[in-house]
Structure formats: C-alpha cells, structure tokens
Amino acid sequence: MTIGELIKQKTYERIVFFLHRNLVTFVPAILLFVALLIAPIVVGYFLRSFFLPWWENSLYQPLIILFASAYLLSIVMFFYSYFVTFYLDVWIITNDRLVDIRQVSLFSRIIAEVDLYQIQDATSEVKGFWASMFNYGNIYLQTAGPVPRFVLYNVPDPSNLREKILDLSAEDKKFHNK
C-alpha cells in the first residue's frame, strides 16, 4: 500500500513534508534493549560463580534454557513492537492538509487529518538538554476543525517546521477564501 492509497491523495495535492519522530528519541529504547540483553549474561555469570553444583545439575539446565529463551523472546518482541510504533508514527503535510498517522500498537492505528486553512495557531516547543542539542521537539497546532489540537511529537527542527506549516496554512486560506 502506497501513501497515496493510505491517505487518498487528491489530484491537486502534493506532499510537502513526510515526517517521522527524530531518530535520537529512539536511542533510549536501543540502550534499554542492549542492557536487557546483557542482563542474563551477568546473572548467569554470578549464578555460575556462586551456585556451580546447582548450575551443572542436568535437571535444571532445561529449565534455565527455557526461562532464558522466554526472556529473550519477550525482550525481542517488546523491542520489535516499540520499533513498529516508532517507525509507523508519521505526519504527512501536503499543500492542502495535515495527516496524522499514529500507530498505537502492532495492530492498531489512528488516522486523523485537518485542512491547513483550519489551523489557527501553531506553537513549537524544544524542551530539555538533548532536544536542544539535536534540535527536535513538539509542535502544537490549534485548529478550527473537528480535532481541536494536533501534536507532532519529537519532530526535527520544530521552529522552522512551524513557520513552514503556518506559511502553507496562509497559502491554503487564500485558496479557500476565493
């Protein structure tokens, strides 16, 4: 399925921005994933050091392998589901509208859209040390449409993007006021 099929792109519409959350915001999940992968190795080392006779018992080895496998599978599934929701959260800004595609879970998605001429106010927010260093933040859009507030989370260069959205909105308002 292409983006044009997902949002039913109009004939005169062109995609101006196709945005994901900033990749830097995914780094904590990667670090957590690596730490959780290393944890069984550390625990296994200590168990082997202090409980060597118990560790080498042939009765416990299949149980240890079973629990370790279930643990690793759980960690990989958690990371995979987090990656899917991270990667599939998308904002598409065209010359006519803004489409918010939010992946809630593996099998749940919410799609909302607003016409650009309905945007009344836009606020950008860069909050924190890392957000300032890597220039990402949130954009809050106040609208006159059915969804009163749109939030674009952790987008790159929010101040510049806010200005461009307001410019596109002003251009679309000229078109709709004719």
N, C-alpha and C positions, 0 to 999 in steps of 0.2 A: 504494500500500500504506500503510495507516494503522499507527500504533504498536501499536494493539490487535491487529492481524493479525501484526505482526512478533514481538511477544513473547507472543502468545496469552494475552491478559489474562483472568484468572479472573473469574467473575461478581461475587464479593465484593470484588475488588481495585480500589483507586483509586490513581491516580498522585499521589504527594505532591510529588516533585521530578523535573524533567526538566532535566538539566544538560549544558552544553557546557563546553569549556575556556574560560577567561576570554579575552575578545576582545583584551586588551592583549598576550597572548602571541603574537598574530598580527602585531603591528606590526613586529618584526624581519624577517619574511618580506616584508612590504609594502615596507619600506625597501630590502631587497636587490633586490626586483623593480624598483623605481624606479632604483636605482643601475645595475643591469644593462641597463635600457632607455636610460639616459643614456650609458653607456659607448660605444656605437657612434657617437654624435654627436660625442663628444670625440675618439675615434680618427679618425673621418672628417675632422674639422677639422684635426688635426695631419698626417694624410696629405695632405690637400689643400694645406696650407701648405708642406710640405717636398718633396712629390713631385707638383707640379702637372702637369707634362707626362705623367707616368705615369698620373695620375688621369684625365686627359682622353682617354686613348687609347681608341678605340672598341672595341678587343679586350678590354680589362679591365673595362669598365663592366658588361657582363652577368654576369661572374664576381663582381664586387663586389656587385651586386644579389642574385645567387644566394646568396652566403655571408651577406649581411646578412639576407635573408629566412629562411634556415635558422636563423640565430642567434636572430632574433626569435621564430620559431615554437617553437624549443626553450625559450626563456625563458617564453613564454606557457604551454606545456604543463607545464613544471615548476611554475609558479605555480598553474595550474589543479589539478594533481594534489595539490599541497600543500594548497590550499584545500579540496578534496573530503575529504581525510583529516582536516583540521582540523574542518570543519563536521559531518562524519558521525560523529565520535567522540562518543558520547552515553552518559550514565548515567541510567537511569530507576530511581527509587526509589519503590516503592509501599508500601502498608501491610503487604505480605506478603514482598516480596523486593527485591533489588537486581539490575538487569540492566546488564551492561557490554557495550556495542556498540562495538567498536573497528574502525575502518576502517583496514586495513593498507596497502592500495594501492587503485588505482582499481577493481579487480575482485576484491578480497579483503577479507572481513570476518570477524571473530571475535566470537561472541556467547557470553557466559558469564553465569551467574546464581547467586545464592546466596539462600537463605531468610534473612530477617532474624534469626530465632531462632538461627541458627548463628553469628552474629557474636559473637566472644569479646572482642575488643579493637579499639579504634579510636584512631588517632594522627593528629593533624594537624600539618602542617609548613609554615611560611612561611619561605622561605629567600631572602635577598637583598634588595637595596635596592628594586628595582621591585616585587617581590612584597609587601614591607611597605607600600610607598606605595599600591598598588592593591588590597591585601588579597585576594590569591589564593595558592593553594598546593596541596599534595598531601594526600590523606587515605589512610592505610594501614589496611586492615581485615583483621584476623586472624580466620579463620573455622574452624569445625569441619567444613566441607563438603568436597567433592571438590577445589575450588580453594582452597588454604590461605590465599592472600593476594590481596586485591583492592586495586588502587591507582587512585584517582581523581586524575588529573593536572590541575594548574593550574585547580582549581575556585574559583569566587568564595566568599569568606567561609568558609574551611575550618574554623575553630574552631567557629563557630555550626552549620555543617552537620554536623560530627562529633557535636556534642551532640544534634542532632535525629535523626541516624541511630541513636545509642545509645538515645534515648527510644523510637523506633519499634521497635528491637530488643527492648527490655524489654517493650513492649506486646505484641509478637508472641510472646515467650516465655510470657507469661501465657496467651495463647490456646492455645499448643501444649502447655502443662503441665496442661491441664484433663483 
